[in-house]
C-alpha cells in the first residue's frame, strides 16, 4: 500500500508496529515526545504469550540477558506467609518462558534498525478528521499535513485519544495510588511474589539475579482524599509528597522480603502514578487507529499489557499489508475485540473486588478464593494458553 501513515509514540506498541511495517514494506513516520531514547526506570513482565510475540517478530539478536526466567509465582498474606503458589513449568506452560527484565532492554531491542526513523522531541498539537484522512499539526512543522492513517500508540494517557474524544471521559480511575521502582538487590534468591493486604498489594518480580522490579498500590476512600479504612497507615492518613516515605508508611506492616526492600530504597527512582483503565476499548475511529494501552489500557495485575500491545501491532500491520485501508481497520477490530475484552475483564476484576469491600473480612475472602481457585494472573494465563488463536 502507498498510504501516508503517522505513528504517535515510540514505546512498545509504536516500535513493534514500526518493525512490522518495515518488514511488510509499508512506509510511515513515527514521532515521540521524549527528547531522546529514554532510560526507563521500569521493569516489564513478559508472560508466555508476550515472549511468543517477540519471537515471532524475530528481531536480530532477540532478547539478551540479563533477564529473569520465572519458574513459579506465589501469593502471600501481609505477613509474607504463602497462601498459594503456581508452577510455570507444568502444562500448559511446560514449553513456555515467563520473563521479567528492564523495560529499556525491550525498547532497545524494538528500536533496532529504526534509530534514524524516530523523530524525537516531537509533540502532537492538533488533529482534525478529513474525508479519507486525518490532518495533524505537531512541533515539527515538516511533518504537518494530511495522513491517510494516524496510529495512536502513545499509552494510556494517549494525547491522540484525548484530542479525538475531546470533552469525553475516556479513563476510569480505580482510586488506587501506585508506585513502581527498580531496586538493586544482589543475590536476592527470589521468585515472583504478590503480597496482599486488606486494601493494598506489594508485588515483587526479579528482573535479573541482582535487581528487583517492585510495584505497590493502596485503595483510597470514595472521597479520593484519605486512604481506605484498614490500610496500614494510621486511620485516615493522607499521602505526603515523598514517595519513599509513602511506601515505608503504607507497607510498614508487610513481612517477607518487603522490610528489607524498604530499607534499601536509598537512591532508587520511584515512579508514582494511579491505576487507570480505558473506559471503553476503541480500536479505530474513522482514519485513526488505536493500539496498546491507547486502545484498551487496563490494570497491570495479570501482566498482559506488553502482550496485548505486541499482538495489536502484528494484527494491524498484517491487515494493512493485505487489505484496503478501511477494510483493514475493520479486520483489526474484529480480530482483537473479543480477546481484548476477556483480558480487560480479568485484569480489572481484582481491583473491582477490592473496591467492593475493605478490611480483614475482605482479606480472608481473598485468601480463601486464592486457595480454592489459584492466582488470578495464572488462571488468566491458562485461559489464554488454551485459546486456539490467543495471538489474534
Steps between C-alpha positions, in 0.01 A plus 500: 500500500613858441301676772664771707511379863601671824572305822481702822713349777827306498426266787440126474182532291633761258842339452362150444254639244787684328697174486207320334447788257868483406472128439192543279645796309243746633633856521435702816610787721539453876515779758587491869455787744800403716820680402704183441520129572395501862650286774190349651482446879242225445508126476273300270345158545470276196266202542527218248280667236710819506817292462341320205413829332859620534627176350259534206631852442844335468723804545878456462655373820166464678469561871834474674585459865491627764139400543325276748322180403231423758410144592215578744294784641380522861218687670559579867326658796610833644738310729674336206349158564424320174130450429533336158767462235485387138771329296579652162674188371202260490230459229394707317825692560759221485653635176454870577705782653392761753751784507550825688756763400575869492267688266795670331629157388174431316487850351861469384415176318191651335695810385750296297513634146260785583745736667506749210126473440375621840435876526569579865397815686191521280166561667160467337312831519176454308305254290195538279309245295473544127338288234711183479772643720621692804678835509751550778713778640804436717810673632693393188338702222662281235267220607180706501232415249257234389550129570294209376536332840602622845594227750475584871767300682555755775390312809213513743524880528481516119506855369344378175207347688455813711489723194285265294242460777538847644250573774427130559616299800711217359680380814369328812689573822513200737575727800833328558827694519789280387879501495756322279875466547806301402716408799850357510496196730798265440442127551133549588411135422133591444229386262201724410286577804172685566438608862138596565383726782145606588500786248854493368727277297876474454638309201860388452640376168874437460633637169848354548700321770579833667203728422133499602205672337254602772146629476260607773153652519245593765128577465350834599170590658226617268578864581834456327688671784558247777629149474244231559420386852704190577813613314831465679529876541349662805125542462404759237864579429574688180782461253794736527728641229785254567447175306749305712335614820159399363628152413654452844181613677256304285691172504660524846308193626578281203730203559702268280764689299312833517673645814842439346387653170370811679831534682689499167304776325797737523546668161239286322284689249137456603235575239162588656173473313137393522333186375282593203325307226366613164125527557408328174739331258529680167694358205430766240297810431482588131866525397651488850608157630576430866740231621634387836402696809367784285233257377418296808730577795400307812635392838850342497402232752501212247801638312347508150580857389811416296345188346191693391706781346712252305196309377326824398796615294538167321129476423468860373812476283391167354157638413644815341743293294222282358193726470376842398537742792140525620446124474829443683379710794179296520701176488732626775204581725324170431810297585599688813167594663405166658838400650553856621162505675577174682840622615364838615234328712757269659748784560258741668302240697740493802481880528122501473479233771725702732289811444193305607616451856799559725659381818588159637174337393583576140854367551371172641268463202789576262721240669225236480442579133872469430522162671202364312549653154866599481657835403300726268790561265585131460136406439487770232822369342356149491186622322712686247720196445197282434349735244546373146629834371617698802720730291220643288 
